[in-house]
Amino acid sequence: MMIMAPPQAAAATLPSTDEMYRALVRRDASYEGVFYTAVKTTGIFCRPTCRSRTPRPSNVEFFRSPRECVLAGYRACKRCRPLDDVEPTPQWAEKLQERIEREPARRIRAGDMRAMNIDPARASRWFKSRYGMTFQAYHRARRLGGALAAVRNGEPLDRAGGRSGFASMSGFRDAFARQFGTPPGQASDATCLVALWLDTPLGPMLALANDDGLALLEFVDRRMLETQLQRVRRRFRCAILPGRHAHLDAIAHELTQYFAGDLQRFSVPLALHGTEFQMKVWKRLLKIPYGQTLSYAGLARDIGVRDAQRAVGRANGDNRLAILIPCHRVIRSDGTMCGYGGGLWRKKWLLEHEQAHC
């Protein structure tokens, strides 16, 4: 469920066409989230596990995300609902994650995975597709996060490194310094953002938080996500590590309520960083009532810059807290929709969802 970076590393590497088609024939759940199947003859795209009749190989295209399928002109299958009904993490991946949480310092090598009846290559491929890093990179980041917490709590460096699974003190120091930009002896000055992957009816989202609040909430297939992450790192001057945090647990719960139509106002604290103009725009966005909309011209007028619709639009695009700072509620003066980083189909869905639950 947790994530440290966007799945950009996997963006260039889908499995081979033959492998994906075999997975499609078997309806292999371990490929959920790795690829989506689009059928040329029907114009529909599905999950790998869809129970519909298996198409011929010549009639199939494979894509990395629902967004790519939509952009290619396909519509979502009403049977497997690839946009609305996110499948759970495969059991074998849950086993790996549970083992990390149970014994974060214990290394899990290829032989260990095979003993658990897990193919190491498949695990690496799935973690890269889901989390943007190999399984080993994910595990290493998780161990470093635990080491940071231990050092901050006053644990001696050698004990913190050993408990985190590092064989030598020098290896621990080097890995720690690369990740946090400071040696472990200065860990009290090191900061990090904790990251969580959230499955939602509109697709997976990445959330980042620290003790100040939520720093990012964004759909992982957004093109600007890599840029947003770079900006967050610069703004907060820290590393991003998978882990648990009270603010992340809170937003996971509140998003579930929001998508169920049971919550209209979020209470999770926000860690906002932006220019003076951006902050004005974002604070005005927070005041747009649930289920209502505001025009770009009206937004510009309300913050005292009547002719700055384009600048307001750019500030909307720079919003790093999707849904929470509701830039989806801003529309053209004629009532039409435009300019949503998560895609107009998501903007339409969010507006219709809120209006239906006012």
PyMOL commands that set and color helices and strands:
alter all, ss='L'
color gray80, all
select helices_A, chain A and resi 8-11+17-26+29-31+57-59+66-71+91-102+110-115+120-131+135-152+157-163+169-180+184-189+225-236+246-259+276-285+296-302+309-317+327-329+344-356
alter helices_A, ss='H'
color red, helices_A
select strands_A, chain A and resi 36-39+44-46+60-63+75-76+192-198+205-210+213-219+239-242+294-295+330-331
alter strands_A, ss='S'
color yellow, strands_A
deselect
rebuild
show_as cartoon
